[in-house]
Amino acid sequence: MRVITLQEAADRASITLRTLQREFSLGRGPATLVLSTRRRGILEADFEAWLLSRRRAAPGESAKVA
């Protein structure tokens, strides 16, 4: 079980940290872990599941994700 930082998650999703924080504030971000009073992390598996949940089919592609 690997924990990634919010910055690492943002980098891997090719978005800014601010955009990721906005997703959290809108209730659309991945589940987080409270590591301390000023630090949060994300389980790598939770991040990958969140990223896959945002996938949309390309035109002409089946809507099902393999």
PyMOL Python script that loads the backbone (N, CA, C, O; Angstrom):
from pymol import cmd

cmd.read_pdbstr("""\
ATOM      1  N   MET A   1       0.858  -1.171   0.000  1.00  0.00           N
ATOM      2  CA  MET A   1       0.000   0.000   0.000  1.00  0.00           C
ATOM      3  C   MET A   1       0.904   1.234   0.000  1.00  0.00           C
ATOM      4  O   MET A   1       1.618   1.494   0.969  1.00  0.00           O
ATOM      5  N   ARG A   2       0.862   1.983  -1.093  1.00  0.00           N
ATOM      6  CA  ARG A   2       1.715   3.158  -1.249  1.00  0.00           C
ATOM      7  C   ARG A   2       0.862   4.419  -1.132  1.00  0.00           C
ATOM      8  O   ARG A   2      -0.239   4.489  -1.679  1.00  0.00           O
ATOM      9  N   VAL A   3       1.376   5.402  -0.419  1.00  0.00           N
ATOM     10  CA  VAL A   3       0.709   6.699  -0.270  1.00  0.00           C
ATOM     11  C   VAL A   3       1.465   7.709  -1.121  1.00  0.00           C
ATOM     12  O   VAL A   3       2.691   7.798  -1.056  1.00  0.00           O
ATOM     13  N   ILE A   4       0.715   8.475  -1.926  1.00  0.00           N
ATOM     14  CA  ILE A   4       1.341   9.514  -2.741  1.00  0.00           C
ATOM     15  C   ILE A   4       0.913  10.883  -2.225  1.00  0.00           C
ATOM     16  O   ILE A   4      -0.151  11.031  -1.624  1.00  0.00           O
ATOM     17  N   THR A   5       1.751  11.867  -2.465  1.00  0.00           N
ATOM     18  CA  THR A   5       1.438  13.228  -2.036  1.00  0.00           C
ATOM     19  C   THR A   5       0.422  13.840  -2.994  1.00  0.00           C
ATOM     20  O   THR A   5       0.214  13.340  -4.100  1.00  0.00           O
ATOM     21  N   LEU A   6      -0.200  14.917  -2.558  1.00  0.00           N
ATOM     22  CA  LEU A   6      -1.138  15.619  -3.425  1.00  0.00           C
ATOM     23  C   LEU A   6      -0.416  16.172  -4.644  1.00  0.00           C
ATOM     24  O   LEU A   6      -0.962  16.150  -5.748  1.00  0.00           O
ATOM     25  N   GLN A   7       0.798  16.665  -4.462  1.00  0.00           N
ATOM     26  CA  GLN A   7       1.571  17.177  -5.594  1.00  0.00           C
ATOM     27  C   GLN A   7       1.878  16.067  -6.588  1.00  0.00           C
ATOM     28  O   GLN A   7       1.770  16.271  -7.797  1.00  0.00           O
ATOM     29  N   GLU A   8       2.257  14.900  -6.092  1.00  0.00           N
ATOM     30  CA  GLU A   8       2.539  13.775  -6.979  1.00  0.00           C
ATOM     31  C   GLU A   8       1.279  13.365  -7.734  1.00  0.00           C
ATOM     32  O   GLU A   8       1.341  13.059  -8.925  1.00  0.00           O
ATOM     33  N   ALA A   9       0.143  13.356  -7.052  1.00  0.00           N
ATOM     34  CA  ALA A   9      -1.122  13.018  -7.711  1.00  0.00           C
ATOM     35  C   ALA A   9      -1.437  14.027  -8.814  1.00  0.00           C
ATOM     36  O   ALA A   9      -1.824  13.643  -9.918  1.00  0.00           O
ATOM     37  N   ALA A  10      -1.272  15.298  -8.519  1.00  0.00           N
ATOM     38  CA  ALA A  10      -1.531  16.337  -9.519  1.00  0.00           C
ATOM     39  C   ALA A  10      -0.599  16.165 -10.716  1.00  0.00           C
ATOM     40  O   ALA A  10      -1.037  16.259 -11.862  1.00  0.00           O
ATOM     41  N   ASP A  11       0.665  15.916 -10.458  1.00  0.00           N
ATOM     42  CA  ASP A  11       1.639  15.715 -11.533  1.00  0.00           C
ATOM     43  C   ASP A  11       1.249  14.518 -12.399  1.00  0.00           C
ATOM     44  O   ASP A  11       1.295  14.593 -13.627  1.00  0.00           O
ATOM     45  N   ARG A  12       0.872  13.430 -11.763  1.00  0.00           N
ATOM     46  CA  ARG A  12       0.510  12.216 -12.503  1.00  0.00           C
ATOM     47  C   ARG A  12      -0.763  12.396 -13.309  1.00  0.00           C
ATOM     48  O   ARG A  12      -0.935  11.749 -14.342  1.00  0.00           O
ATOM     49  N   ALA A  13      -1.661  13.266 -12.855  1.00  0.00           N
ATOM     50  CA  ALA A  13      -2.904  13.532 -13.579  1.00  0.00           C
ATOM     51  C   ALA A  13      -2.731  14.656 -14.599  1.00  0.00           C
ATOM     52  O   ALA A  13      -3.668  14.985 -15.326  1.00  0.00           O
ATOM     53  N   SER A  14      -1.545  15.239 -14.654  1.00  0.00           N
ATOM     54  CA  SER A  14      -1.240  16.361 -15.552  1.00  0.00           C
ATOM     55  C   SER A  14      -2.151  17.560 -15.307  1.00  0.00           C
ATOM     56  O   SER A  14      -2.631  18.201 -16.242  1.00  0.00           O
ATOM     57  N   ILE A  15      -2.376  17.846 -14.027  1.00  0.00           N
ATOM     58  CA  ILE A  15      -3.147  19.022 -13.621  1.00  0.00           C
ATOM     59  C   ILE A  15      -2.343  19.760 -12.555  1.00  0.00           C
ATOM     60  O   ILE A  15      -1.377  19.223 -12.014  1.00  0.00           O
ATOM     61  N   THR A  16      -2.743  20.983 -12.260  1.00  0.00           N
ATOM     62  CA  THR A  16      -2.047  21.722 -11.207  1.00  0.00           C
ATOM     63  C   THR A  16      -2.554  21.260  -9.845  1.00  0.00           C
ATOM     64  O   THR A  16      -3.632  20.676  -9.728  1.00  0.00           O
ATOM     65  N   LEU A  17      -1.753  21.533  -8.822  1.00  0.00           N
ATOM     66  CA  LEU A  17      -2.169  21.224  -7.461  1.00  0.00           C
ATOM     67  C   LEU A  17      -3.447  21.983  -7.126  1.00  0.00           C
ATOM     68  O   LEU A  17      -4.331  21.443  -6.461  1.00  0.00           O
ATOM     69  N   ARG A  18      -3.552  23.217  -7.575  1.00  0.00           N
ATOM     70  CA  ARG A  18      -4.744  24.029  -7.315  1.00  0.00           C
ATOM     71  C   ARG A  18      -5.994  23.385  -7.929  1.00  0.00           C
ATOM     72  O   ARG A  18      -7.059  23.400  -7.310  1.00  0.00           O
ATOM     73  N   THR A  19      -5.879  22.827  -9.124  1.00  0.00           N
ATOM     74  CA  THR A  19      -7.018  22.152  -9.754  1.00  0.00           C
ATOM     75  C   THR A  19      -7.422  20.931  -8.941  1.00  0.00           C
ATOM     76  O   THR A  19      -8.612  20.679  -8.753  1.00  0.00           O
ATOM     77  N   LEU A  20      -6.449  20.173  -8.461  1.00  0.00           N
ATOM     78  CA  LEU A  20      -6.752  19.014  -7.627  1.00  0.00           C
ATOM     79  C   LEU A  20      -7.439  19.457  -6.336  1.00  0.00           C
ATOM     80  O   LEU A  20      -8.409  18.837  -5.902  1.00  0.00           O
ATOM     81  N   GLN A  21      -6.939  20.524  -5.728  1.00  0.00           N
ATOM     82  CA  GLN A  21      -7.564  21.036  -4.504  1.00  0.00           C
ATOM     83  C   GLN A  21      -8.999  21.496  -4.775  1.00  0.00           C
ATOM     84  O   GLN A  21      -9.874  21.322  -3.927  1.00  0.00           O
ATOM     85  N   ARG A  22      -9.245  22.080  -5.948  1.00  0.00           N
ATOM     86  CA  ARG A  22     -10.596  22.484  -6.321  1.00  0.00           C
ATOM     87  C   ARG A  22     -11.505  21.254  -6.432  1.00  0.00           C
ATOM     88  O   ARG A  22     -12.660  21.294  -6.008  1.00  0.00           O
ATOM     89  N   GLU A  23     -10.985  20.174  -6.997  1.00  0.00           N
ATOM     90  CA  GLU A  23     -11.766  18.928  -7.089  1.00  0.00           C
ATOM     91  C   GLU A  23     -12.164  18.443  -5.698  1.00  0.00           C
ATOM     92  O   GLU A  23     -13.288  17.983  -5.494  1.00  0.00           O
ATOM     93  N   PHE A  24     -11.240  18.547  -4.745  1.00  0.00           N
ATOM     94  CA  PHE A  24     -11.561  18.159  -3.367  1.00  0.00           C
ATOM     95  C   PHE A  24     -12.670  19.044  -2.806  1.00  0.00           C
ATOM     96  O   PHE A  24     -13.617  18.550  -2.194  1.00  0.00           O
ATOM     97  N   SER A  25     -12.549  20.341  -3.013  1.00  0.00           N
ATOM     98  CA  SER A  25     -13.539  21.264  -2.444  1.00  0.00           C
ATOM     99  C   SER A  25     -14.913  21.068  -3.056  1.00  0.00           C
ATOM    100  O   SER A  25     -15.922  21.374  -2.421  1.00  0.00           O
ATOM    101  N   LEU A  26     -14.966  20.564  -4.280  1.00  0.00           N
ATOM    102  CA  LEU A  26     -16.248  20.288  -4.938  1.00  0.00           C
ATOM    103  C   LEU A  26     -16.744  18.869  -4.664  1.00  0.00           C
ATOM    104  O   LEU A  26     -17.800  18.472  -5.157  1.00  0.00           O
ATOM    105  N   GLY A  27     -15.988  18.112  -3.885  1.00  0.00           N
ATOM    106  CA  GLY A  27     -16.383  16.741  -3.548  1.00  0.00           C
ATOM    107  C   GLY A  27     -16.152  15.758  -4.672  1.00  0.00           C
ATOM    108  O   GLY A  27     -16.785  14.703  -4.702  1.00  0.00           O
ATOM    109  N   ARG A  28     -15.255  16.079  -5.607  1.00  0.00           N
ATOM    110  CA  ARG A  28     -15.027  15.222  -6.767  1.00  0.00           C
ATOM    111  C   ARG A  28     -13.636  14.613  -6.801  1.00  0.00           C
ATOM    112  O   ARG A  28     -13.295  13.925  -7.764  1.00  0.00           O
ATOM    113  N   GLY A  29     -12.831  14.843  -5.790  1.00  0.00           N
ATOM    114  CA  GLY A  29     -11.466  14.324  -5.777  1.00  0.00           C
ATOM    115  C   GLY A  29     -11.399  12.915  -5.220  1.00  0.00           C
ATOM    116  O   GLY A  29     -12.400  12.391  -4.731  1.00  0.00           O
ATOM    117  N   PRO A  30     -10.225  12.295  -5.291  1.00  0.00           N
ATOM    118  CA  PRO A  30     -10.056  10.961  -4.711  1.00  0.00           C
ATOM    119  C   PRO A  30     -10.072  11.024  -3.182  1.00  0.00           C
ATOM    120  O   PRO A  30      -9.851  12.080  -2.590  1.00  0.00           O
ATOM    121  N   ALA A  31     -10.333   9.897  -2.568  1.00  0.00           N
ATOM    122  CA  ALA A  31     -10.302   9.805  -1.107  1.00  0.00           C
ATOM    123  C   ALA A  31      -8.895  10.116  -0.611  1.00  0.00           C
ATOM    124  O   ALA A  31      -7.911   9.743  -1.250  1.00  0.00           O
ATOM    125  N   THR A  32      -8.802  10.793   0.517  1.00  0.00           N
ATOM    126  CA  THR A  32      -7.494  11.165   1.060  1.00  0.00           C
ATOM    127  C   THR A  32      -7.291  10.572   2.444  1.00  0.00           C
ATOM    128  O   THR A  32      -8.236  10.147   3.108  1.00  0.00           O
ATOM    129  N   LEU A  33      -6.040  10.557   2.856  1.00  0.00           N
ATOM    130  CA  LEU A  33      -5.652  10.151   4.198  1.00  0.00           C
ATOM    131  C   LEU A  33      -5.153  11.390   4.935  1.00  0.00           C
ATOM    132  O   LEU A  33      -4.435  12.205   4.357  1.00  0.00           O
ATOM    133  N   VAL A  34      -5.520  11.537   6.184  1.00  0.00           N
ATOM    134  CA  VAL A  34      -5.000  12.633   7.000  1.00  0.00           C
ATOM    135  C   VAL A  34      -3.722  12.115   7.648  1.00  0.00           C
ATOM    136  O   VAL A  34      -3.763  11.258   8.530  1.00  0.00           O
ATOM    137  N   LEU A  35      -2.592  12.645   7.200  1.00  0.00           N
ATOM    138  CA  LEU A  35      -1.299  12.193   7.701  1.00  0.00           C
ATOM    139  C   LEU A  35      -0.860  12.987   8.921  1.00  0.00           C
ATOM    140  O   LEU A  35      -0.158  12.468   9.789  1.00  0.00           O
ATOM    141  N   SER A  36      -1.271  14.237   8.983  1.00  0.00           N
ATOM    142  CA  SER A  36      -1.014  15.093  10.137  1.00  0.00           C
ATOM    143  C   SER A  36      -2.004  16.253  10.044  1.00  0.00           C
ATOM    144  O   SER A  36      -2.852  16.275   9.151  1.00  0.00           O
ATOM    145  N   THR A  37      -1.901  17.205  10.952  1.00  0.00           N
ATOM    146  CA  THR A  37      -2.837  18.326  10.923  1.00  0.00           C
ATOM    147  C   THR A  37      -2.688  19.182   9.676  1.00  0.00           C
ATOM    148  O   THR A  37      -3.621  19.891   9.297  1.00  0.00           O
ATOM    149  N   ARG A  38      -1.519  19.126   9.029  1.00  0.00           N
ATOM    150  CA  ARG A  38      -1.291  19.966   7.849  1.00  0.00           C
ATOM    151  C   ARG A  38      -0.927  19.187   6.596  1.00  0.00           C
ATOM    152  O   ARG A  38      -0.500  19.778   5.604  1.00  0.00           O
ATOM    153  N   ARG A  39      -1.090  17.868   6.627  1.00  0.00           N
ATOM    154  CA  ARG A  39      -0.642  17.068   5.487  1.00  0.00           C
ATOM    155  C   ARG A  39      -1.633  15.952   5.181  1.00  0.00           C
ATOM    156  O   ARG A  39      -2.089  15.241   6.076  1.00  0.00           O
ATOM    157  N   ARG A  40      -1.958  15.814   3.886  1.00  0.00           N
ATOM    158  CA  ARG A  40      -2.819  14.741   3.414  1.00  0.00           C
ATOM    159  C   ARG A  40      -2.085  13.940   2.353  1.00  0.00           C
ATOM    160  O   ARG A  40      -1.161  14.435   1.708  1.00  0.00           O
ATOM    161  N   GLY A  41      -2.504  12.715   2.184  1.00  0.00           N
ATOM    162  CA  GLY A  41      -1.959  11.856   1.136  1.00  0.00           C
ATOM    163  C   GLY A  41      -3.099  11.075   0.507  1.00  0.00           C
ATOM    164  O   GLY A  41      -4.237  11.128   0.973  1.00  0.00           O
ATOM    165  N   ILE A  42      -2.782  10.354  -0.551  1.00  0.00           N
ATOM    166  CA  ILE A  42      -3.774   9.558  -1.269  1.00  0.00           C
ATOM    167  C   ILE A  42      -3.199   8.166  -1.462  1.00  0.00           C
ATOM    168  O   ILE A  42      -2.051   8.022  -1.882  1.00  0.00           O
ATOM    169  N   LEU A  43      -3.980   7.144  -1.161  1.00  0.00           N
ATOM    170  CA  LEU A  43      -3.543   5.789  -1.472  1.00  0.00           C
ATOM    171  C   LEU A  43      -3.442   5.683  -2.991  1.00  0.00           C
ATOM    172  O   LEU A  43      -4.339   6.120  -3.713  1.00  0.00           O
ATOM    173  N   GLU A  44      -2.362   5.108  -3.462  1.00  0.00           N
ATOM    174  CA  GLU A  44      -2.146   5.011  -4.901  1.00  0.00           C
ATOM    175  C   GLU A  44      -3.314   4.310  -5.592  1.00  0.00           C
ATOM    176  O   GLU A  44      -3.725   4.720  -6.677  1.00  0.00           O
ATOM    177  N   ALA A  45      -3.847   3.266  -4.981  1.00  0.00           N
ATOM    178  CA  ALA A  45      -4.984   2.548  -5.569  1.00  0.00           C
ATOM    179  C   ALA A  45      -6.220   3.443  -5.659  1.00  0.00           C
ATOM    180  O   ALA A  45      -6.952   3.380  -6.647  1.00  0.00           O
ATOM    181  N   ASP A  46      -6.464   4.274  -4.645  1.00  0.00           N
ATOM    182  CA  ASP A  46      -7.592   5.208  -4.684  1.00  0.00           C
ATOM    183  C   ASP A  46      -7.410   6.240  -5.780  1.00  0.00           C
ATOM    184  O   ASP A  46      -8.366   6.595  -6.469  1.00  0.00           O
ATOM    185  N   PHE A  47      -6.180   6.727  -5.945  1.00  0.00           N
ATOM    186  CA  PHE A  47      -5.897   7.703  -6.995  1.00  0.00           C
ATOM    187  C   PHE A  47      -6.150   7.096  -8.373  1.00  0.00           C
ATOM    188  O   PHE A  47      -6.795   7.715  -9.219  1.00  0.00           O
ATOM    189  N   GLU A  48      -5.642   5.883  -8.597  1.00  0.00           N
ATOM    190  CA  GLU A  48      -5.820   5.239  -9.894  1.00  0.00           C
ATOM    191  C   GLU A  48      -7.291   4.967 -10.189  1.00  0.00           C
ATOM    192  O   GLU A  48      -7.732   5.125 -11.327  1.00  0.00           O
ATOM    193  N   ALA A  49      -8.059   4.557  -9.169  1.00  0.00           N
ATOM    194  CA  ALA A  49      -9.492   4.331  -9.354  1.00  0.00           C
ATOM    195  C   ALA A  49     -10.202   5.632  -9.699  1.00  0.00           C
ATOM    196  O   ALA A  49     -11.077   5.648 -10.565  1.00  0.00           O
ATOM    197  N   TRP A  50      -9.835   6.727  -9.030  1.00  0.00           N
ATOM    198  CA  TRP A  50     -10.434   8.035  -9.317  1.00  0.00           C
ATOM    199  C   TRP A  50     -10.102   8.476 -10.738  1.00  0.00           C
ATOM    200  O   TRP A  50     -10.965   8.974 -11.461  1.00  0.00           O
ATOM    201  N   LEU A  51      -8.860   8.289 -11.127  1.00  0.00           N
ATOM    202  CA  LEU A  51      -8.437   8.692 -12.464  1.00  0.00           C
ATOM    203  C   LEU A  51      -9.209   7.898 -13.528  1.00  0.00           C
ATOM    204  O   LEU A  51      -9.676   8.472 -14.511  1.00  0.00           O
ATOM    205  N   LEU A  52      -9.341   6.595 -13.335  1.00  0.00           N
ATOM    206  CA  LEU A  52     -10.092   5.767 -14.289  1.00  0.00           C
ATOM    207  C   LEU A  52     -11.580   6.132 -14.312  1.00  0.00           C
ATOM    208  O   LEU A  52     -12.228   6.020 -15.352  1.00  0.00           O
ATOM    209  N   SER A  53     -12.120   6.565 -13.179  1.00  0.00           N
ATOM    210  CA  SER A  53     -13.539   6.937 -13.131  1.00  0.00           C
ATOM    211  C   SER A  53     -13.819   8.183 -13.959  1.00  0.00           C
ATOM    212  O   SER A  53     -14.969   8.440 -14.315  1.00  0.00           O
ATOM    213  N   ARG A  54     -12.805   8.945 -14.263  1.00  0.00           N
ATOM    214  CA  ARG A  54     -12.957  10.180 -15.044  1.00  0.00           C
ATOM    215  C   ARG A  54     -12.829   9.926 -16.544  1.00  0.00           C
ATOM    216  O   ARG A  54     -12.982  10.848 -17.346  1.00  0.00           O
ATOM    217  N   ARG A  55     -12.548   8.682 -16.923  1.00  0.00           N
ATOM    218  CA  ARG A  55     -12.368   8.333 -18.332  1.00  0.00           C
ATOM    219  C   ARG A  55     -13.701   8.400 -19.068  1.00  0.00           C
ATOM    220  O   ARG A  55     -14.722   7.927 -18.569  1.00  0.00           O
ATOM    221  N   ARG A  56     -13.681   8.983 -20.243  1.00  0.00           N
ATOM    222  CA  ARG A  56     -14.852   9.051 -21.099  1.00  0.00           C
ATOM    223  C   ARG A  56     -14.490   8.405 -22.428  1.00  0.00           C
ATOM    224  O   ARG A  56     -13.362   8.539 -22.901  1.00  0.00           O
ATOM    225  N   ALA A  57     -15.447   7.703 -23.032  1.00  0.00           N
ATOM    226  CA  ALA A  57     -15.220   7.034 -24.300  1.00  0.00           C
ATOM    227  C   ALA A  57     -15.001   8.058 -25.409  1.00  0.00           C
ATOM    228  O   ALA A  57     -15.657   9.099 -25.454  1.00  0.00           O
ATOM    229  N   ALA A  58     -14.074   7.744 -26.293  1.00  0.00           N
ATOM    230  CA  ALA A  58     -13.836   8.576 -27.465  1.00  0.00           C
ATOM    231  C   ALA A  58     -14.966   8.339 -28.459  1.00  0.00           C
ATOM    232  O   ALA A  58     -15.606   7.288 -28.424  1.00  0.00           O
ATOM    233  N   PRO A  59     -15.216   9.283 -29.330  1.00  0.00           N
ATOM    234  CA  PRO A  59     -16.259   9.081 -30.344  1.00  0.00           C
ATOM    235  C   PRO A  59     -16.005   7.793 -31.124  1.00  0.00           C
ATOM    236  O   PRO A  59     -14.902   7.565 -31.621  1.00  0.00           O
ATOM    237  N   GLY A  60     -17.018   6.970 -31.224  1.00  0.00           N
ATOM    238  CA  GLY A  60     -16.895   5.698 -31.942  1.00  0.00           C
ATOM    239  C   GLY A  60     -16.377   4.565 -31.086  1.00  0.00           C
ATOM    240  O   GLY A  60     -16.338   3.422 -31.540  1.00  0.00           O
ATOM    241  N   GLU A  61     -15.976   4.852 -29.854  1.00  0.00           N
ATOM    242  CA  GLU A  61     -15.454   3.833 -28.953  1.00  0.00           C
ATOM    243  C   GLU A  61     -16.580   3.334 -28.063  1.00  0.00           C
ATOM    244  O   GLU A  61     -17.461   4.103 -27.678  1.00  0.00           O
ATOM    245  N   SER A  62     -16.553   2.059 -27.739  1.00  0.00           N
ATOM    246  CA  SER A  62     -17.536   1.508 -26.824  1.00  0.00           C
ATOM    247  C   SER A  62     -17.450   2.223 -25.481  1.00  0.00           C
ATOM    248  O   SER A  62     -16.358   2.588 -25.046  1.00  0.00           O
ATOM    249  N   ALA A  63     -18.581   2.425 -24.822  1.00  0.00           N
ATOM    250  CA  ALA A  63     -18.610   3.131 -23.541  1.00  0.00           C
ATOM    251  C   ALA A  63     -18.019   2.294 -22.420  1.00  0.00           C
ATOM    252  O   ALA A  63     -17.684   2.843 -21.370  1.00  0.00           O
ATOM    253  N   LYS A  64     -17.878   0.980 -22.600  1.00  0.00           N
ATOM    254  CA  LYS A  64     -17.341   0.128 -21.552  1.00  0.00           C
ATOM    255  C   LYS A  64     -15.839   0.252 -21.466  1.00  0.00           C
ATOM    256  O   LYS A  64     -15.148   0.325 -22.483  1.00  0.00           O
ATOM    257  N   VAL A  65     -15.334   0.276 -20.232  1.00  0.00           N
ATOM    258  CA  VAL A  65     -13.890   0.318 -19.992  1.00  0.00           C
ATOM    259  C   VAL A  65     -13.429  -1.087 -19.680  1.00  0.00           C
ATOM    260  O   VAL A  65     -14.005  -1.752 -18.819  1.00  0.00           O
ATOM    261  N   ALA A  66     -12.410  -1.545 -20.359  1.00  0.00           N
ATOM    262  CA  ALA A  66     -11.916  -2.918 -20.155  1.00  0.00           C
ATOM    263  C   ALA A  66     -11.208  -3.051 -18.853  1.00  0.00           C
ATOM    264  O   ALA A  66     -10.729  -4.135 -18.519  1.00  0.00           O
TER     265      ALA A  66
END
""", "prot")
cmd.dss("prot")
cmd.show_as("cartoon", "prot")
cmd.util.cbc("prot")
cmd.orient("prot")
